Amino acid sequence: MFQNSFLERFTRTNPLVILSMYIPFCVFLLWYFYTYIEPNSIILATTFFIGLFSWTFFEYILHRYIFHFISDHAGAQKILYVMHGVHHEYPKDKKRLVMPPVPSMLAAGVFYVLFRIILGTYVFAFLSGFIIGYLIYAMTHYSIHAFRAPKGRAKYLWEYHNIHHFRQTDKAFGVSSPFWDLVFGTYPEKITAKKPVTVEARG
């Protein structure tokens, strides 16, 4: 994506790197909240799951309105291509299926500040749930593009996301869940479970 080899290196990452960074961090946030803020397991669990559910909404909004934003401006087109267009062009590129560490840490910092302003000290449990929601999304997305569809109910997620890539790019914006597609009317018109979509990398 970049002519500069140094910058290009930062566009690729292994999902295990992201997991090893954020799972201990999320555990720490929950421990800190319970130990120093609110030693109540019900409040902790409730705030955590509200954060996780909030991620699913953000995932939908981000994918639909930011990643698939249409612009005639050349600079905006370049940014959008780097953020998401390259993924649609090369969906099998395993090294670019999760956000690299540096931009992900910057994003986490921005969300911390925003949520701290809104939620105060409840930010620690909420942000933990929000990040875990992102990790579920990231690993689901990685698995869909990196591995064959499994047998059983999980196969639905593979076909659902492949419909977005290869049949109806204006539908199926949810990756970890179709919930918000149902809410906002972007659920695919038809899903044929008996004829799964064949995924092929282009380019």
N, C-alpha and C positions, 0 to 999 in steps of 0.2 A: 504493500500500500504506500510505502514511502521510499524515495530514492536513498535516503540516509539510512545506512545499515543500523546505526545506533537506535534511531526511532523505530525502525522496523522490528527490532528485537523486543520492544515493549508492547507490540501488538499481539504477541503470542504468549500463551500460558497453558499450563497443565491444570485441570480442575482440582487435583490433589493439593496444589499450592493454595488455592482459595479456601478449600476446606480446612487445611491445617492452620490457616490464618484466622478464620472467623469462628470456627466452632469453639476453640478455647476462649476467644474474646467474648462470645455470647454467654458461655458458662460463667465467666468472670462477672459480666454485667448482672446476671441473675443473682449470683452470690453476693455481690456488692449491694444490690437492691434489698435483698432479704436480710442481710447482716446490718446494714447501716441506715436504710431508709424506712422499710416497712416489713417487719418480721411476721408477715401474714401470708400463708401459702395460697389462700384463695385470691387475695388481691394480686399477688405475684402472677399466678396462673392466668387470671382474667386479663391483666394488662398485657401479658406475653401474647395471649391468643388474639387480643384486639390488634396488637402490632402485626402478628402474622397475617391476619385477615386483611389488614390495611395494605400489606404488600400486594395481595392479589389484585386489589383495585388499582394500585399504582402500576403494577405490571401491565394491566390492560390499557390504562391511559397512556403510559410510556410507549407501548408497542403501536397503538392505533394512531395517536396524535403527534408523537414525536418521531419515532422511527419511520413511519409511513407518511410523514408530512411531504407535501408536494410544493416545490418552489422553482421558479424560473431563474433565480439568482445562482450564478456559477459557484460562488463561494459556499452558499448553503447546500448546493447539490454535492459538493465535495465532502462537506462535513457529514451530511446524511449518508453518503456512500460509505465513508469510513465507519460510521456508527452502526449501520445496518445493511446498506445496499450490498456490501461485499459478502455478507452472509447469504443473502438471497442468490448471489451469483455463484458462490462456492459453498454450498450448504454442508459439504462433507469435510471441510477444513477443520480438523479436530482441535487445532491449536488456537482457533479463533472463536470457539463456541462459548467461552466464558469471559467475563471482563477481566483484563489483566490487573495485577495487584496495585500498581500506582494509581490509575484512574478510579479503581474501586475504593481505595482508601480515601481519596479526595472526596468521592461521593458520600462515603460513610461519614466523613467529617462535616460535610454540609448538612446532611440529614440530622446528625447529632445536634448541631446548633439550632436548626429549625425546630426539631422536636423538643429541645430543652426550653426554648422560648414558649412553646405552646403548653407543654406538659409538666414543666418543672422537673423535680427529681424522679417522677414516674418515667422519665425518658429512658432510664437504665433497663427496666423490664420491657418497655414498649419497643425500644430499639433492638433488643435481643430478638424479640419475636419477628420484627420487620426483617432483620438480617437472615434469620433462619428461613423465613418465607422466600427471600431471595435465593438462598442456597438450594432450597427445594426446587424452585424454578430453574436455577442454573443447571442442577444435576439432571432434572427431567429433560431439559432442552439438549444437554450434552448427550444423554443416553439415546434420545430419539434420533439424533443425527449420526452418532458414532456406532450404534449397535442395531442389530436386527430387531424387529418388533417381537416381543415375547408372546407366548400364548396366554390366553386368559383375558381378564378385563383390562389389564394394563395396555393391551394392544390398541385399545380405543384412542389413547393419547397419541400414539404414533400416527395413526391414520388422521386424527383430528388436526395435528400440526402440519402434516404433509398436504392436507387439503389447502391450508393457508399458503403453502409454498408453491404448489403446482396446479391448483384448480381455481381457487377463489382467494386472491391476495387481499381482497377487501373484506374478508370474513375471517373468523377463527383467530382472533388476536390473543386470546388466552392460551397460555402454554401449559401451565400447571393445573388449570381448571377452566372449564367452559362457562363458569357461573356468570361472569360479567358479559360474555357474549349473549347469553340468554336475556340478561337484564336490559342490555342496550340494543338488541335486535341485530347483532352481527353473527349470530349462530349460522353456520353453513346451511344452505337450503336443503342439501341432501347428503347424508353420510351412508355409503354402502359398505357395510362391514364385511360382506362376502368377497369384495374385490378391493383389497388394500392398494394404496397408492405405491408405485415403485419409485424409490428415491434414487436419483442419479445426480452426481456432481456435474456441474457444467463448467466449461472452460478448459 
